[in-house]
Amino acid sequence: MSDEQDALAWARYAEEDFQTAKILLRQKKPMLTGVCFHTQQSAEKYLKALLVAKQKEFPKIHDLDTLNELCNQAGVFTGFDKDSLDRLTAYAVFTRYPGNQPILDEAREALEIAKSIRKFVRVWFGLR
């Protein structure tokens, strides 16, 4: 089985992004752009892990609300807030270029949103 078909591989990659975001936030001078990018990536991969587990195909997109809706359609009712998902989604692209750098409070909020997604998915999979 390729990693693309392995839901737990998706979760491992998501966890790496989550841990990376935490490390970047703890720096003496926090790397806020990286924090926000990796929180979005973590959330995206965790949602895709759910879809892979349900054997549902998904488009190659970064839109967390769309991925969440696909999870709901697959019978995984997450209850995630659309506004929170939309805030994280923006970090997939907009923060990657000059002019849209997040501030510390935004990075902290992004990490909290990703943390709630992480918790839900890890409980769903029975992971610690």
Secondary structure, 3 states (H helix, E strand, C coil): CCHHHCHHHHHHHHHHHHHHHHHHHHCCCCCHHHHHHHHHHHHHHHHHHHHHHCCCCCCCCCCHHHHHHHHHHCCCCCCCCHHHHHHHHHCCCHHHCCCCCCCHHHHHHHHHHHHHHHHHHHHHHCCC
